[in-house]
Amino acid sequence: MIQRLVFLFLAILFFSCKNDTLPKPKAMLRLEYPRPYYKAMENPCPFGFEVNEIARLKGNADCQMEIEYPKLKATIHITYREVKNNIDSLLRDAQKLTYEHVVKADDIAEQPFINEDFNTYGMLYEVGGNAASQSQFYITDSSRHFLTGSLYFYSKPNYDSILPAAAYVKNDIRRLMESLQWK
């Protein structure tokens, strides 16, 4: 009886160890985001722009807004200020906010923006590296209106991990800047 159990145990052991374990090949994470569809936002503020349909817009009476991307875990924070002979200080503050990230940033690329048809002028900053904000921007008409925005993710900054989502939202920021019109 014991011989049969030993033989059965050895047979199971012998036949169960046929397949060798193979290492899995290295793979890259592929993140796909939906094609953006834009719609004009409705608000009582002195400006309007187009927003991606996957985003949620939250605003208050002071025309301070948040454009939330729940699936990307990101938010664009928008601040509106009226220009009252203080354009220099508003520009300085917007640039200062961007360059506070230079401690963690690998680089900061500036992309000027001019749309004479809508009387909008501004700058888009792309912040590379493990900075808290991946994109910053401001847009103004230089005489009455000034709008700033900052992109933040709800996670510890890891540039490699958030790069695809940051690129997707950066395209939405460009669309926001291109479509912005003063009322």
C-alpha contacts under 8 A as a table, 3 or more apart, distances in Angstrom:
res1	aa1	res2	aa2	distance
1	M	4	R	5.25
1	M	5	L	6.48
2	I	5	L	5.10
2	I	6	V	6.16
3	Q	6	V	5.13
3	Q	7	F	6.02
4	R	7	F	4.98
4	R	8	L	5.97
5	L	8	L	5.02
5	L	9	F	6.01
6	V	9	F	5.05
6	V	10	L	6.13
7	F	10	L	5.18
7	F	11	A	6.08
8	L	11	A	5.07
8	L	12	I	6.17
9	F	12	I	5.24
9	F	13	L	6.11
10	L	13	L	4.96
10	L	14	F	5.92
11	A	14	F	5.09
11	A	15	F	6.11
12	I	15	F	5.38
12	I	16	S	5.83
13	L	16	S	5.33
13	L	17	C	6.45
14	F	17	C	5.83
14	F	18	K	7.48
15	F	18	K	6.01
16	S	19	N	7.92
17	C	20	D	7.51
31	L	164	P	7.25
33	Y	168	Y	7.70
36	P	52	N	5.89
36	P	53	E	7.10
36	P	54	I	7.71
37	Y	52	N	5.55
37	Y	53	E	5.72
38	Y	50	E	5.72
38	Y	51	V	5.21
38	Y	52	N	4.45
38	Y	53	E	5.72
39	K	50	E	5.14
39	K	51	V	5.52
39	K	52	N	6.56
39	K	53	E	6.59
40	A	48	G	7.22
40	A	49	F	5.77
40	A	50	E	4.25
40	A	51	V	6.32
41	M	48	G	6.33
41	M	49	F	6.05
41	M	50	E	5.82
41	M	51	V	6.46
42	E	48	G	7.17
43	N	48	G	7.33
45	C	48	G	7.37
45	C	63	C	5.78
46	P	182	W	5.86
46	P	183	K	4.88
47	F	180	L	6.78
47	F	181	Q	5.54
47	F	182	W	4.32
47	F	183	K	5.25
48	G	179	S	7.85
48	G	180	L	5.56
48	G	181	Q	5.45
48	G	182	W	6.59
48	G	183	K	7.38
49	F	176	L	5.62
49	F	177	M	7.61
49	F	179	S	5.11
49	F	180	L	4.30
49	F	181	Q	6.41
50	E	175	R	7.00
50	E	176	L	5.63
50	E	179	S	5.97
50	E	180	L	7.27
51	V	55	A	7.05
51	V	172	D	7.28
51	V	175	R	7.91
51	V	176	L	6.64
52	N	55	A	5.57
52	N	172	D	6.70
53	E	56	R	7.64
54	I	69	Y	6.78
55	A	67	I	6.15
55	A	68	E	5.38
55	A	69	Y	4.83
55	A	70	P	7.32
56	R	66	E	8.00
56	R	67	I	5.60
56	R	68	E	5.04
56	R	69	Y	6.60
56	R	70	P	8.00
57	L	65	M	7.03
57	L	66	E	5.85
57	L	67	I	4.60
57	L	68	E	6.35
58	K	65	M	5.53
58	K	66	E	5.11
58	K	67	I	6.37
58	K	68	E	7.75
59	G	63	C	6.22
59	G	64	Q	5.76
59	G	65	M	4.23
59	G	66	E	6.36
60	N	63	C	5.57
60	N	64	Q	5.84
60	N	65	M	6.65
61	A	64	Q	7.44
62	D	80	Y	7.66
63	C	79	T	7.00
63	C	80	Y	5.95
64	Q	77	H	7.76
64	Q	78	I	5.70
64	Q	79	T	4.76
64	Q	80	Y	6.01
65	M	77	H	6.03
65	M	78	I	4.95
65	M	79	T	6.59
66	E	75	T	6.33
66	E	76	I	5.60
66	E	77	H	4.70
66	E	78	I	6.02
67	I	75	T	5.48
67	I	76	I	5.03
67	I	77	H	6.63
67	I	78	I	7.89
68	E	73	K	7.73
68	E	74	A	6.07
68	E	75	T	4.39
68	E	76	I	6.52
69	Y	72	L	5.38
69	Y	73	K	5.77
69	Y	74	A	5.15
69	Y	75	T	5.94
70	P	73	K	4.93
70	P	74	A	6.65
71	K	74	A	7.98
72	L	153	F	7.95
72	L	165	A	6.41
73	K	153	F	5.79
73	K	154	Y	5.53
73	K	155	S	7.92
74	A	151	L	7.07
74	A	152	Y	5.65
74	A	153	F	4.21
74	A	154	Y	6.01
75	T	151	L	5.78
75	T	152	Y	5.46
75	T	153	F	6.42
76	I	149	G	6.33
76	I	150	S	5.38
76	I	151	L	4.38
76	I	152	Y	6.37
77	H	149	G	5.34
77	H	150	S	5.25
77	H	151	L	6.48
77	H	152	Y	7.83
78	I	147	L	6.96
78	I	148	T	5.65
78	I	149	G	4.34
78	I	150	S	6.75
79	T	147	L	5.68
79	T	148	T	5.27
79	T	149	G	6.33
80	Y	145	H	7.52
80	Y	146	F	5.88
80	Y	147	L	4.53
80	Y	148	T	6.60
81	R	145	H	6.32
81	R	146	F	5.15
81	R	147	L	6.28
82	E	144	R	5.70
82	E	145	H	4.91
82	E	146	F	6.02
83	V	86	N	5.91
83	V	87	I	6.01
83	V	142	S	7.49
83	V	143	S	6.02
83	V	144	R	4.59
83	V	145	H	5.38
83	V	146	F	6.35
84	K	87	I	7.34
84	K	143	S	7.73
84	K	144	R	6.96
85	N	143	S	7.77
86	N	89	S	5.49
86	N	90	L	6.31
87	I	90	L	5.06
87	I	91	L	6.09
87	I	142	S	6.59
87	I	143	S	7.55
88	D	91	L	5.24
88	D	92	R	6.11
89	S	92	R	4.95
89	S	93	D	6.02
90	L	93	D	5.15
90	L	94	A	6.22
90	L	146	F	7.62
91	L	94	A	5.15
91	L	95	Q	6.20
92	R	95	Q	5.21
92	R	96	K	5.93
93	D	96	K	4.96
93	D	97	L	6.09
94	A	97	L	5.26
94	A	98	T	6.49
94	A	137	F	7.80
94	A	138	Y	6.81
94	A	148	T	6.90
95	Q	98	T	5.14
95	Q	99	Y	6.19
96	K	99	Y	5.15
96	K	100	E	6.12
97	L	100	E	5.40
97	L	101	H	7.57
98	T	101	H	5.99
98	T	102	V	7.81
98	T	125	Y	7.39
98	T	136	Q	6.33
99	Y	102	V	5.22
100	E	103	V	6.94
101	H	104	K	5.83
101	H	105	A	5.88
101	H	127	V	7.81
101	H	131	A	5.77
101	H	132	A	7.04
101	H	133	S	7.48
102	V	105	A	4.79
102	V	106	D	7.43
102	V	107	D	7.37
102	V	108	I	7.54
102	V	131	A	7.72
103	V	131	A	7.88
104	K	129	G	6.64
104	K	130	N	5.70
104	K	131	A	4.94
105	A	108	I	7.02
105	A	127	V	6.22
105	A	128	G	5.48
105	A	129	G	4.64
105	A	130	N	5.92
105	A	131	A	5.13
106	D	127	V	7.56
106	D	128	G	5.25
106	D	129	G	4.75
106	D	130	N	7.66
107	D	127	V	6.06
107	D	128	G	5.13
107	D	129	G	7.04
108	I	125	Y	6.34
108	I	126	E	5.56
108	I	127	V	4.57
108	I	128	G	6.12
109	A	125	Y	5.55
109	A	126	E	5.06
109	A	127	V	6.56
110	E	123	M	6.63
110	E	124	L	5.89
110	E	125	Y	4.71
110	E	126	E	6.59
111	Q	123	M	5.62
111	Q	124	L	5.02
111	Q	125	Y	6.27
111	Q	126	E	7.99
112	P	121	Y	7.88
112	P	122	G	6.03
112	P	123	M	4.44
112	P	124	L	6.33
113	F	120	T	7.89
113	F	121	Y	5.52
113	F	122	G	4.91
113	F	123	M	5.41
113	F	124	L	7.20
113	F	177	M	7.99
114	I	119	N	7.97
114	I	120	T	6.06
114	I	121	Y	4.54
114	I	122	G	6.52
115	N	118	F	5.75
115	N	119	N	5.93
115	N	120	T	5.18
115	N	121	Y	6.25
115	N	178	E	7.28
116	E	119	N	4.64
116	E	120	T	6.31
116	E	121	Y	7.77
117	D	120	T	7.87
118	F	180	L	7.48
118	F	181	Q	5.72
118	F	182	W	7.38
119	N	141	D	5.60
119	N	181	Q	7.82
119	N	182	W	7.99
120	T	139	I	6.29
120	T	140	T	5.51
120	T	141	D	5.06
120	T	180	L	7.53
120	T	181	Q	7.52
121	Y	139	I	5.41
121	Y	140	T	5.38
121	Y	141	D	6.14
121	Y	142	S	7.72
122	G	137	F	7.24
122	G	138	Y	5.28
122	G	139	I	4.07
122	G	140	T	6.09
123	M	137	F	5.53
123	M	138	Y	5.61
123	M	139	I	6.67
124	L	135	S	7.20
124	L	136	Q	6.01
124	L	137	F	4.39
124	L	138	Y	6.81
125	Y	135	S	5.59
125	Y	136	Q	5.07
125	Y	137	F	5.86
126	E	134	Q	6.08
126	E	135	S	4.80
126	E	136	Q	6.77
127	V	131	A	7.01
127	V	133	S	7.00
127	V	134	Q	4.78
127	V	135	S	5.72
127	V	136	Q	7.79
128	G	131	A	7.17
128	G	134	Q	6.61
128	G	159	Y	7.25
129	G	158	N	7.56
129	G	159	Y	5.25
130	N	157	P	4.95
130	N	158	N	5.26
130	N	159	Y	5.06
131	A	134	Q	6.55
131	A	157	P	6.10
131	A	159	Y	7.82
132	A	152	Y	6.57
132	A	153	F	7.76
132	A	156	K	7.80
132	A	157	P	5.81
133	S	136	Q	7.18
133	S	150	S	6.59
133	S	151	L	5.44
133	S	152	Y	4.97
133	S	153	F	7.44
134	Q	150	S	7.95
134	Q	151	L	6.03
134	Q	152	Y	6.88
134	Q	166	A	6.60
135	S	150	S	5.94
135	S	151	L	5.30
135	S	166	A	7.88
135	S	170	K	6.85
136	Q	148	T	7.58
136	Q	149	G	5.66
136	Q	150	S	4.46
136	Q	151	L	6.38
137	F	148	T	5.64
137	F	149	G	5.23
137	F	150	S	6.58
138	Y	146	F	7.26
138	Y	147	L	5.51
138	Y	148	T	4.16
138	Y	149	G	6.26
139	I	146	F	6.00
139	I	147	L	5.26
139	I	148	T	6.45
139	I	177	M	7.16
140	T	143	S	7.82
140	T	144	R	7.88
140	T	145	H	5.48
140	T	146	F	4.44
140	T	147	L	6.20
141	D	144	R	6.43
141	D	145	H	5.78
141	D	146	F	7.00
142	S	145	H	6.83
142	S	146	F	7.42
145	H	182	W	7.81
153	F	156	K	7.90
153	F	157	P	7.69
157	P	162	I	7.74
158	N	161	S	5.54
158	N	162	I	6.38
159	Y	162	I	5.47
159	Y	163	L	5.68
160	D	163	L	5.42
161	S	164	P	7.49
162	I	165	A	5.39
162	I	166	A	5.90
163	L	166	A	4.98
163	L	167	A	6.06
164	P	167	A	5.20
164	P	168	Y	6.32
165	A	168	Y	5.06
165	A	169	V	6.25
166	A	169	V	5.25
166	A	170	K	5.91
167	A	170	K	4.98
167	A	171	N	6.44
168	Y	171	N	5.43
168	Y	172	D	6.81
169	V	172	D	4.92
169	V	173	I	6.28
170	K	173	I	4.92
170	K	174	R	6.29
171	N	174	R	5.06
171	N	175	R	6.31
172	D	175	R	4.97
172	D	176	L	6.10
173	I	176	L	4.91
173	I	177	M	6.21
174	R	177	M	5.11
174	R	178	E	6.10
175	R	178	E	5.00
175	R	179	S	5.98
176	L	179	S	5.32
176	L	180	L	5.89
177	M	180	L	5.33
